[in-house]
């Protein structure tokens, strides 16, 4: 390579370094880029030095995209997120840094089929191939569709948020497991101690009644009344013990336990409940069955206390490798999209969601004021169970 060529290359390098330095310092507000159609001017209108310093100091990635989703501007924070030099970011299509399954969502957002200002959750593809969870907020700019800037974008690193969310879910799962363990211990105490003591007391009262003289009618009547009261108390204690630890669920399985719960609910409330429990190819784990059982209990409790319904429907079935439980009612419903509606019932639904998520499931709630409520829990079967069909 001749000395003349080396001199020319050094001059170009010096010019490029000066240009980059001027851009970083805020001395350049427009760039002229050559193309087959002739020179094009890219500007950041109104982006003076103060605003650029502010954007560069942000803890989020800040970008300006063209109408074709080319990155016209990106701050250093976004480049650090990708673990790439800034020079390898600017000028690239933004979707190059997204997994293939997320590119369609971004395209819909930029094409205007989604909200003009919206946010999506994505997993950025970084240079080290580890990836990074991020929230991408997009705002269509005033001159969208021109050759210049069309979209403003803010990218937030969600790594710590995801880690905190996972920790909270782990703590919630531990809390729920602790609650079930406490329920089992209390159920055993009620059954083994309180119920047995009440049973022994009932026997002693009956013996006392038999030993009383025939002429002591008032005393016999009082003992009989006390015996009846003790018997009712024993029934209540036994019912509480069963609810705390449903033995029918452990022994016979989910479907019989659901039928028993629905029958008790109909007897107590007078409401009509249509129940349909299809056969499932294999049993879920004990924890997952307990979650579905508690979902049914909480849903029926909400129907009784808040729905003002005349009837309800309960369906249990399997679709592929997923067990689905649906509870619906024809009650007053509520605004499921508003976080402040529903009162204590809504808080119970939040607890239900955490229970279902703790076993890898999903809880969906559909409700409209005046049009009832539908709660659906979906929990995956153990691996290998999908191929076996219900009988």
C-alpha positions in Angstrom: 0.0 0.0 0.0 1.5 3.3 -1.1 2.2 6.2 1.3 -0.3 8.3 -0.5 -3.1 5.9 0.2 -2.1 5.6 3.9 -2.1 9.4 4.1 -5.5 9.6 2.6 -6.9 6.9 5.0 -5.5 8.7 8.0 -7.1 11.9 6.9 -10.5 10.2 6.5 -10.1 8.6 10.0 -9.2 12.0 11.5 -12.3 13.5 9.8 -14.5 10.7 11.1 -13.2 11.0 14.6 -13.8 14.8 14.5 -17.3 14.3 13.2 -18.1 11.8 16.0 -16.6 14.1 18.6 -18.8 17.0 17.3 -21.9 14.8 17.4 -21.2 13.7 21.0 -20.6 17.3 22.1 -23.8 18.6 20.5 -22.0 20.5 17.8 -23.9 18.7 15.0 -27.6 18.9 14.5 -27.8 17.3 11.0 -26.0 14.7 9.0 -25.8 14.5 5.2 -25.6 10.9 4.0 -24.9 9.9 0.4 -27.2 7.4 -1.3 -28.1 6.2 -4.8 -30.9 8.8 -4.8 -28.6 11.5 -3.9 -27.6 13.1 -0.5 -30.1 12.7 2.3 -30.3 14.9 5.4 -31.1 13.3 8.8 -31.8 15.7 11.6 -32.8 15.6 15.2 -35.1 18.7 15.3 -34.9 20.6 18.5 -32.3 18.3 20.0 -29.9 20.9 21.4 -26.9 20.2 23.5 -28.7 20.3 26.8 -31.3 17.7 25.7 -28.6 15.5 24.3 -26.7 15.5 27.5 -30.0 14.6 29.3 -30.7 11.7 27.0 -27.1 10.4 27.3 -27.4 10.5 31.1 -30.6 8.4 31.0 -30.6 4.9 32.6 -32.8 3.7 29.7 -32.0 3.3 26.1 -33.2 6.1 24.0 -33.6 5.8 20.2 -34.9 7.6 17.1 -36.1 5.3 14.3 -36.9 6.1 10.7 -40.2 5.0 9.1 -38.4 1.8 8.0 -37.4 1.2 11.6 -33.7 2.1 11.0 -31.9 3.4 14.1 -31.1 7.0 13.3 -30.0 7.8 16.8 -29.2 5.7 20.0 -27.7 6.8 23.2 -24.7 5.0 24.8 -26.9 3.3 27.4 -28.7 1.3 24.6 -25.4 0.3 23.1 -24.3 -1.0 26.5 -27.5 -2.9 26.9 -26.6 -4.8 23.7 -22.9 -5.0 24.6 -22.0 -3.5 21.3 -20.1 -0.4 20.2 -22.5 2.5 19.3 -21.2 2.5 15.7 -22.6 -1.0 15.3 -26.0 0.0 16.5 -26.7 3.2 14.6 -28.0 2.5 11.1 -29.2 -1.0 11.9 -32.8 -2.1 11.7 -34.1 -2.3 15.2 -35.6 -5.8 14.6 -32.1 -7.2 14.2 -31.9 -7.0 18.0 -35.2 -8.9 18.6 -35.9 -12.6 18.5 -37.9 -13.7 15.4 -41.1 -14.2 17.4 -41.2 -10.6 18.6 -40.6 -9.0 15.2 -44.2 -9.3 14.1 -45.4 -7.5 17.3 -43.0 -4.7 16.7 -44.1 -4.4 13.0 -47.8 -4.2 14.1 -46.9 -1.5 16.6 -44.9 0.6 14.1 -47.6 0.1 11.3 -50.2 1.6 13.5 -52.3 -1.5 14.1 -51.6 -1.1 17.8 -51.9 2.0 20.0 -50.0 5.1 18.8 -48.1 5.2 22.1 -47.6 1.7 23.6 -45.2 -0.6 25.2 -44.2 -4.2 24.6 -42.2 -6.8 26.5 -39.3 -8.3 24.5 -36.1 -10.2 25.0 -33.3 -8.2 23.4 -30.6 -10.2 21.6 -27.2 -9.1 23.0 -23.7 -9.6 21.6 -22.9 -12.2 24.3 -26.0 -14.2 23.3 -27.3 -14.1 26.9 -30.1 -11.8 26.0 -31.8 -9.2 28.2 -35.5 -8.8 29.2 -36.7 -5.3 28.3 -39.7 -3.1 27.9 -39.9 -1.1 24.7 -42.1 2.0 24.7 -42.8 3.5 21.3 -44.1 6.9 20.5 -45.0 8.0 16.9 -43.5 11.4 16.2 -45.2 14.3 14.5 -43.8 13.7 11.1 -44.3 9.9 11.0 -43.9 8.5 7.5 -41.4 11.1 6.2 -37.8 10.3 5.3 -36.7 11.6 8.6 -37.3 10.6 12.2 -40.6 8.7 12.6 -40.6 7.0 16.0 -39.2 7.7 19.4 -38.4 4.7 21.5 -37.3 4.1 25.1 -35.9 0.7 26.1 -35.9 -0.2 29.8 -33.8 -3.0 31.2 -36.2 -5.3 33.1 -33.5 -7.7 34.4 -33.8 -6.5 38.0 -37.6 -6.3 37.8 -37.8 -9.9 36.5 -35.4 -11.0 39.3 -37.5 -9.2 41.9 -40.7 -10.6 40.4 -39.3 -14.2 40.5 -38.2 -13.6 44.2 -41.7 -12.3 45.1 -43.3 -15.3 43.4 -41.0 -17.7 45.2 -41.9 -16.0 48.5 -45.6 -16.1 47.6 -45.2 -19.8 46.8 -43.5 -20.5 50.1 -46.2 -18.6 51.9 -49.0 -20.6 50.2 -47.2 -23.9 51.0 -46.9 -22.7 54.6 -50.6 -21.9 54.7 -51.5 -25.4 53.5 -49.2 -27.0 56.0 -50.8 -24.9 58.8 -54.2 -26.0 57.5 -53.2 -29.6 57.7 -51.8 -29.3 61.2 -54.9 -27.5 62.4 -57.2 -30.0 60.7 -55.4 -32.9 62.5 -55.6 -31.0 65.8 -59.3 -30.5 65.4 -60.0 -34.0 64.3 -57.7 -35.8 66.8 -58.4 -33.6 69.8 -61.4 -31.4 69.6 -63.7 -33.9 67.8 -62.6 -36.8 70.0 -63.1 -34.7 73.2 -66.6 -33.6 72.0 -67.4 -37.2 71.1 -66.4 -38.4 74.6 -68.4 -35.6 76.2 -71.5 -36.6 74.1 -71.1 -40.2 75.4 -70.8 -39.1 79.0 -73.9 -36.9 78.6 -75.9 -39.9 77.2 -74.7 -42.0 80.1 -75.7 -39.3 82.5 -79.2 -39.1 81.0 -79.6 -42.8 81.3 -78.6 -42.7 85.0 -81.0 -39.9 85.9 -84.2 -40.9 87.7 -87.3 -41.2 85.5 -89.1 -38.5 87.5 -86.3 -36.0 86.8 -87.9 -34.9 83.5 -86.6 -31.3 83.7 -83.0 -32.6 84.2 -83.3 -35.2 81.4 -84.6 -32.5 79.1 -81.7 -30.2 79.9 -79.2 -33.0 79.4 -80.8 -33.8 76.1 -80.6 -30.2 75.0 -76.9 -30.0 76.0 -76.2 -33.3 74.1 -77.9 -31.9 71.0 -75.7 -28.7 71.3 -72.6 -30.8 71.7 -73.5 -32.9 68.7 -74.0 -29.8 66.5 -70.7 -28.4 67.7 -69.0 -31.7 66.8 -70.5 -31.5 63.3 -69.2 -28.0 62.9 -65.7 -28.9 64.1 -65.7 -31.9 61.7 -66.8 -29.7 58.8 -64.1 -27.2 59.5 -61.5 -30.0 59.7 -62.7 -31.3 56.3 -62.5 -27.9 54.7 -59.0 -27.3 56.1 -57.8 -30.7 54.8 -60.2 -32.2 52.3 -59.6 -35.9 52.7 -61.8 -36.8 49.8 -59.4 -34.9 47.5 -56.4 -36.9 48.8 -58.2 -40.3 48.7 -60.6 -40.1 45.7 -59.2 -37.3 43.6 -60.2 -33.9 42.3 -63.5 -34.7 40.5 -65.2 -36.3 43.6 -63.9 -33.5 45.8 -65.4 -30.9 43.4 -68.8 -32.7 43.3 -68.9 -32.8 47.1 -68.0 -29.1 47.4 -70.7 -28.1 44.8 -73.3 -30.3 46.6 -72.5 -28.6 49.9 -72.6 -25.2 48.3 -76.0 -25.9 46.7 -77.4 -27.1 50.0 -76.1 -24.1 51.9 -77.1 -21.3 49.4 -80.0 -22.7 47.4 -78.3 -21.8 44.2 -78.2 -24.2 41.2 -74.8 -25.3 40.0 -74.3 -27.3 36.8 -71.1 -29.3 37.1 -69.4 -31.3 34.4 -66.1 -33.1 35.3 -64.5 -34.9 32.3 -62.0 -37.7 32.9 -58.4 -36.5 32.8 -55.7 -38.8 31.3 -53.5 -38.6 34.4 -53.6 -37.1 37.9 -52.0 -33.8 38.5 -49.5 -33.4 41.4 -51.1 -33.1 44.8 -50.2 -29.5 45.0 -51.8 -28.7 41.6 -55.0 -30.6 42.5 -55.1 -28.6 45.8 -54.7 -25.3 43.8 -57.7 -26.2 41.5 -59.7 -27.2 44.5 -59.0 -23.9 46.3 -59.8 -22.1 43.1 -63.2 -23.7 43.1 -63.8 -22.9 46.7 -62.8 -19.2 46.4 -64.8 -18.8 43.2 -67.9 -20.2 44.8 -67.3 -18.1 47.8 -67.3 -15.0 45.6 -70.5 -16.2 43.9 -72.2 -16.5 47.3 -71.0 -13.2 48.7 -70.6 -10.8 45.7 -72.2 -12.1 42.5 -76.0 -11.9 43.4 -76.3 -14.8 41.0 -79.2 -17.3 40.4 -77.0 -20.1 39.0 -73.4 -21.1 38.3 -71.5 -23.5 36.1 -68.4 -25.6 36.9 -66.5 -27.5 34.2 -63.3 -29.5 34.5 -61.7 -31.0 31.4 -58.5 -31.6 29.5 -57.3 -30.0 26.3 -54.0 -31.4 25.1 -51.5 -31.3 27.9 -53.5 -28.8 30.0 -56.2 -29.3 32.6 -58.8 -26.5 32.5 -61.2 -25.5 35.3 -63.9 -23.0 34.5 -66.4 -21.4 37.0 -69.0 -19.1 35.7 -72.1 -17.3 37.1 -74.9 -15.2 35.8 -74.5 -12.5 38.5 -73.9 -8.8 38.5 -70.2 -9.0 37.4 -67.6 -6.3 37.9 -65.1 -4.2 35.9 -62.3 -6.7 35.6 -60.1 -4.1 33.9 -60.2 -1.7 36.8 -57.8 -2.5 39.7 -60.0 -0.9 42.4 -63.2 -2.7 41.7 -64.4 -5.9 43.3 -63.5 -5.2 46.9 -62.5 -8.1 49.0 -63.6 -10.5 46.3 -61.0 -8.9 43.9 -58.3 -9.4 46.5 -59.3 -13.1 46.7 -58.9 -13.3 42.9 -55.4 -11.9 43.2 -54.5 -14.6 45.7 -56.0 -17.2 43.3 -53.8 -15.9 40.5 -50.7 -16.3 42.6 -51.8 -19.9 43.6 -52.3 -20.9 40.0 -49.0 -19.3 38.8 -47.1 -21.1 41.6 -47.8 -24.5 39.9 -47.0 -23.2 36.4 -50.6 -22.4 35.4 -52.5 -19.4 34.2 -55.7 -17.8 35.6 -58.0 -15.8 33.3 -60.9 -13.7 34.6 -63.6 -12.4 32.3 -66.3 -10.1 33.8 -68.5 -7.3 32.8 -70.9 -5.3 35.0 -74.3 -6.9 34.6 -73.1 -9.8 32.6 -71.7 -12.3 35.1 -68.1 -13.5 35.7 -66.1 -16.4 34.3 -62.9 -17.7 36.0 -60.7 -20.1 34.1 -57.6 -21.9 35.6 -55.2 -23.7 33.2 -52.6 -26.0 34.7 -50.2 -28.1 32.6 -50.1 -31.9 33.1 -46.8 -33.5 34.1 -44.4 -34.1 31.2 -45.2 -37.2 29.2 -48.9 -37.1 30.0 -50.0 -35.2 26.9 -49.9 -38.3 24.7 -52.4 -40.2 26.9 -56.0 -39.3 26.2 -58.7 -39.2 28.8 -60.8 -42.3 28.8 
